Amino acid sequence: MIDHVVLGVHHLDESRHFYEHALRPLGLKVVAERPEMAGFGDDSGRPFFWLAVREPTHRVHVAFTAPDRAAVDAFHAAALLAGGVDNGPPGPRPIYHEHYYGAFAFDADGNNIEAVCHRPA
């Protein structure tokens, strides 16, 4: 099991803005802050996804679980409005399995961020 993930970013403020908006529909928010770091988590308060000012990661793929397909749609819309670049609109991805519904956006550092719901429609 993975405890946490840290992405290196060029500009914390820009990246934080993107992730705050993109992850909000999934119930995630900033729950911890350190100098040059921001940690995202849910209402439990435990950060599991961190942004840190350091050599940026590139082309990492991180997928966040969405509670339903509407949250996947909302993630994608929010990600694009917050400056993300489309890398696959919301929709079924039967190549993975029959109920896979996902959407993808690149962040400012080129990481592929996904929201996915595994529940039937």
N, C-alpha and C positions, 0 to 999 in steps of 0.2 A: 504494500500500500504506500502511496506517496503522501508525505506529510505536508510538503510545501514546494512551490516552484518560484524561482526568482528570474525575472527577465531584466537584462541590462538595457538601459534606455539612454538616449542622448540627452533628452530634455524632460525632466520629471514633470514639470507643470503641464506640458503638452500631452505627454503620455497619460498622466493622471486624469486630465480632462476627458480624453478618449475613453479610458476604461471606466471612469465613473459613470459616464452616460451609457456606454455599450453594455455594461454589466448590471446596471440598475434593473432592467426588466427581468433579470435572472435572480433578483433578490440579494445581490452582492453590493457591498459598499466598502469604503475605506474604514477599517476598524483599528488600524495601528499606524503610527508614523514614527519614523526615526530620521535623523539627519540624512538627507538625500535618499530616502526610501519611503514607500507607501505600501501598506499591506491591506489586501482586500479579503473580506470574509462575509459570512452571513450574520444573522442576529445572535449567533452564539458568541460573537466577538473574537473568535479565533482566526487570525489571518493565515491563509494558505496560499495566496497568490500575491507575490511581491513585485514591485517595480523598484529598481535601484539604479542610480546614476553610476554607470561604469561602461566599459566597452559594450556597446549594444549587441544583443543577440540578434541573429538574422535567420530568417526562414524557419523559426521554431513554429510548430503547430500545437496550439493549446485548445482543447475542446472543453467547454463548460456545459454541464447538464442543465437543460431547461425543463421546467415542470410540465409544459405543454407546447403545442405548436404555435399558439399565439405569442408566447414568450420568445420563441425563435424568431418570429416575424418582427417583434418589437426590438429585439437585440439588433437585428440587421439594420432596421431603419435608424435606430439610435446610433449605431456604429458609423453609418454613413454620414449622418448629420453632424457627428462629432469629429469628422475629418478622416474617417477610415475609407479605404478603397475596396470596392466590391470584389470579392473573389469567389462568388457563388451565391445567388439569391436563395431565399428560403424555398425549400421544396423537398419532396421525397428523394431519397438516395437508395433505391432498391438494390444497388450493387453491393451495399453493406449488409442490409437485411430488410425485410418487407415493411417494417414500421419506422425505419430510420428517416428522420426529418431534420434537416440541418440548414445552416446558413453560415457563410464565411466572409470575413473582412480582413484586409491587411491593416495593421497599425502603422504608425509613422516610421517604425524601424524595419518594416517588411515582414513582421511575424504574422502568421496566418491564424487568426482567432476565429473560433467556431462556437456556435450554440447548437446543441443537438437535443432532440426529444426522441426517446425510443418507444413511446407509447403509441398504440393504434389511434387512428384519426377519430 
